[in-house]
Amino acid sequence: MEQGRKSFTVEDQVHFARLSGDVNPMHMDANFARRTQMGAPVVHGVHGVLWALEEICRRESPDLNALKVNFSGPVYVGDAATAVLGKRSGSQLRVQVQVDGATATTITLGLGEPARGSVPVVSAPEGPNWPKEPIPLKLEEMRGRSGAIEFATSESEIAEAFPALSSCISPRRVAAVAALSRVVGMICPGMHSIFSGFSLAFTGDAAGNRLEYATTEIDERFRMVRLTVAGGGIEGELTALARIPPVAQPTIYEVAAAVAPTAYAGDAVLVVGGSRGLGEVTAKACAAGGARVFITYATGHTEANKVVEEIRAFGGECEALPLDVRGDVAAQLSRLPVAPSHLYYYATGPIAQRRTKLLSQEVLAEFMRFYATGFVETVEALRAMRADAQLNVFYPSSVAVNDTPKGWLEYAMAKAAGEIVCREIGTNLPNVRVLCARLPRILTDQTANVRATEAAPIIEVIMPIVRDLHEASR
């Protein structure tokens, strides 16, 4: 039974960050979030829980003595989330937060009087504004961490934000639950974290507005972290995953060791999507070989400028310009001061997408825009600029076309369509040479996950492609 619906906004994010003290940039910064496995800013999981409980408590006033939560998927900023009430089962009540029919959060409520007595909190607490930035802990640094934090805001502000829930369980307990978000997102695992879930029992209120935490287990195989928490009328356990940090690609000096300094002199290279990952390394390789390089970015202006600065500091030529292949490609590329002789096409959106059915037409259409139609428009725009001169093009396909990971169906279909487009371009467009290759798994921002996986060294993958494309055009 649907109990409420809400689209979380950027303003909602800012408000909850102030209430909880969790300002992790995966919730607040679109450029940072795109370099995580989520690909875009996500709603604080605890915020979704408190909102759903508020919706339930507005309609009835259950006596709650326990709370168990499992986060199974993200809620993105702008998503229309639905709170769905399940059936009562004995002394339990189940609630789900759903998006497009897919469950993002499962909440199990224990019904009854809270346990008597209070939970002592003995650690000296840090202030309500600590830490100001998420702590970037390594996995081994999480072992044995413990401490206490003051709640980030007053009980009156909590009661104003969640009045019905505060009436049911007390503002102090709501503040304590909100503080769980800061423990995971700011302290441990901290900067590179994913909240998996928690299990709490409600107890008599502890003295003081503070929450004590301690790491109890680290499972290195899955990068899983368990912590105990106590204070503010709650006690229990949290589970989180330590994400692999954003991938730092090889420096231009490392790349330059594999290329002669004048190997690509005289070539003008356009690297679409050159601000990070494969595009970043390709841009460095071409510039290290003496080419004049232009890189594009859709949103990563800061990252693009860093690549430009690194290449220029090395002595290479590089410029950056904005390009969104979902817009008018020809108009955007008209700003190029020269007609590129070589194109490397790495345009991509977030690969990780929410799946509610086997095949999503909306997701497929988005991937097709990046990997097929946007590619065709880019080639046609550059070909018009080149007149009768040859244009050399590299298109990166993927082994996912044949070996498709679960949930990547639309991605694989669009890449397969891109391969067909490459064949048609090579056959029907004079003076365009296309090199298409299915790349192996390479460690980038979007392919990294919480488990350590084998990945091909990026320089060993990219350098033969660059040499082939340039040497064949001599």
C-alpha positions, 0 to 999 in steps of 0.5 A, spaced: 500 500 500 503 506 497 504 511 503 507 517 500 511 519 494 517 524 494 522 527 489 528 528 492 531 535 490 538 538 491 535 543 496 533 536 500 540 534 500 543 540 503 538 540 508 539 533 510 546 534 510 546 539 515 541 535 520 546 529 519 552 532 518 554 528 512 556 532 507 560 526 503 560 529 496 557 523 493 551 526 495 552 533 494 557 534 488 555 531 481 562 532 478 565 527 484 559 523 484 560 521 476 567 518 478 563 513 483 560 507 481 553 510 482 555 515 476 550 521 479 549 524 486 545 519 490 540 521 496 542 519 503 540 512 505 538 514 512 534 520 509 530 516 505 529 511 511 527 517 515 522 520 510 519 513 509 518 512 517 515 519 517 510 518 512 508 511 516 507 515 522 503 521 519 498 516 518 498 511 524 502 512 531 506 505 531 510 503 538 516 502 535 522 498 539 527 496 533 529 498 526 532 494 521 534 497 514 537 494 508 539 498 502 539 494 496 539 500 491 540 507 490 535 513 490 538 518 485 537 526 486 530 527 482 528 520 482 520 519 484 521 515 490 515 511 493 514 509 500 510 502 500 507 499 506 507 491 507 503 487 511 504 486 519 507 480 521 506 478 528 510 484 532 513 486 525 511 491 520 515 492 513 516 498 509 519 499 502 522 505 499 521 504 491 523 507 485 520 505 478 517 499 482 524 497 484 526 496 491 531 501 493 530 500 501 527 495 505 525 497 512 523 492 518 520 495 524 519 492 531 513 493 534 512 494 542 515 498 548 523 500 547 527 496 552 528 499 559 534 502 561 539 506 558 546 505 554 552 508 557 556 513 552 563 513 555 567 516 549 569 524 549 565 526 543 567 530 537 563 536 536 557 537 532 561 539 526 567 534 526 569 532 521 568 538 516 570 533 510 569 526 509 575 522 512 579 518 506 581 512 510 584 506 507 581 499 508 587 497 513 586 504 517 579 502 519 580 497 523 579 498 530 577 505 529 572 508 535 569 514 538 563 519 539 560 524 535 555 530 538 549 530 534 549 535 528 543 539 530 538 540 535 532 536 537 527 542 535 530 542 528 529 534 528 522 535 530 521 540 525 523 536 519 520 529 522 514 531 526 510 525 526 516 520 527 519 524 532 512 524 536 513 516 535 520 515 537 522 522 540 527 527 537 533 524 540 532 517 537 531 521 530 537 525 531 541 518 533 539 515 527 540 521 522 547 521 525 548 514 522 549 517 516 555 521 518 558 515 521 559 511 515 559 517 510 564 522 514 568 517 519 568 510 517 569 508 511 568 515 510 569 518 503 569 512 499 563 508 502 557 505 501 552 504 506 549 497 506 544 497 512 543 497 520 540 494 525 538 497 531 534 496 538 531 502 541 533 503 549 532 508 554 535 515 552 542 515 554 545 522 557 547 527 552 546 528 544 551 524 542 553 517 538 558 512 540 561 508 534 566 502 534 569 498 528 568 491 530 570 487 523 573 488 517 572 483 511 577 484 506 574 480 501 568 484 500 571 490 503 566 490 508 566 494 515 561 492 521 561 497 526 557 498 533 553 504 535 550 506 541 547 513 544 541 517 543 536 511 545 539 507 540 544 501 540 546 496 534 550 495 528 552 498 522 554 495 515 558 498 510 562 497 504 569 501 502 568 503 495 575 503 491 577 510 490 577 514 483 582 511 479 588 515 478 590 514 471 598 514 469 602 520 468 604 523 462 611 521 464 609 514 464 605 514 458 611 518 454 616 512 456 612 508 451 612 513 445 617 516 441 617 524 442 615 525 434 611 519 433 605 523 431 608 530 430 603 534 425 597 530 427 591 534 430 587 529 435 580 530 437 579 526 444 571 526 445 571 524 453 578 526 454 577 528 461 578 522 465 579 514 464 581 511 457 580 518 453 585 521 458 590 516 457 589 517 449 590 524 450 597 523 454 599 518 449 598 522 443 601 529 446 607 525 448 608 523 441 608 530 438 600 531 436 596 537 437 590 534 442 583 537 443 580 534 449 572 534 450 568 534 456 561 534 458 561 536 465 568 534 467 571 541 466 575 541 472 578 534 470 579 536 463 583 542 465 588 538 469 589 534 463 591 540 459 595 543 465 599 536 465 600 535 458 602 543 457 607 542 463 610 536 459 611 540 453 605 538 449 600 541 446 593 540 448 586 544 449 579 543 452 572 544 449 565 542 452 561 537 448 555 534 449 553 529 444 546 529 446 546 536 443 547 539 436 554 536 435 556 540 429 555 546 432 559 545 438 565 542 434 565 548 429 569 551 435 575 547 433 580 552 430 583 546 426 580 540 422 582 534 426 586 528 422 584 523 428 578 522 432 578 517 438 571 517 441 570 515 448 563 519 450 559 515 455 554 516 460 553 513 467 554 505 465 550 503 472 543 504 471 537 502 475 534 495 472 526 494 473 525 490 467 529 485 462 530 491 457 528 498 458 527 502 452 529 509 456 536 506 458 537 503 451 535 510 448 540 514 452 546 509 450 544 509 443 545 516 443 552 516 446 554 510 442 551 510 436 547 516 433 552 521 437 558 517 434 555 518 427 554 525 428 561 527 430 564 523 424 560 527 419 561 533 422 569 532 422 568 529 415 565 536 413 571 539 416 576 535 413 573 536 405 577 531 401 583 529 407 582 522 410 579 522 417 582 516 422 577 514 427 577 509 433 571 507 436 572 503 443 567 497 443 567 492 449 567 485 450 560 486 454 557 485 447 559 477 447 560 477 455 554 481 458 554 482 465 548 482 469 544 489 468 548 491 462 544 489 456 542 496 454 549 498 454 551 491 450 546 492 445 548 500 444 555 498 443 553 492 438 550 497 434 556 502 434 560 496 431 555 496 425 555 503 425 563 503 424 562 498 419 557 502 415 562 508 415 568 504 413 564 502 407 560 508 405 563 514 407 569 516 403 576 518 406 574 515 413 578 510 416 575 506 422 578 502 427 574 498 432 576 494 437 573 490 443 576 493 449 577 488 455 575 490 462 580 496 464 580 499 471 576 506 470 571 510 475 565 506 472 568 499 472 571 499 479 567 496 484 567 494 491 571 487 490 578 487 487 577 484 480 583 483 475 583 488 469 588 489 463 593 495 464 591 501 461 597 503 457 598 496 454 591 496 451 591 503 449 598 504 446 598 499 440 591 502 438 594 509 438 600 506 434 596 503 429 591 508 428 597 513 427 602 509 423 596 507 418 595 514 416 602 516 414 
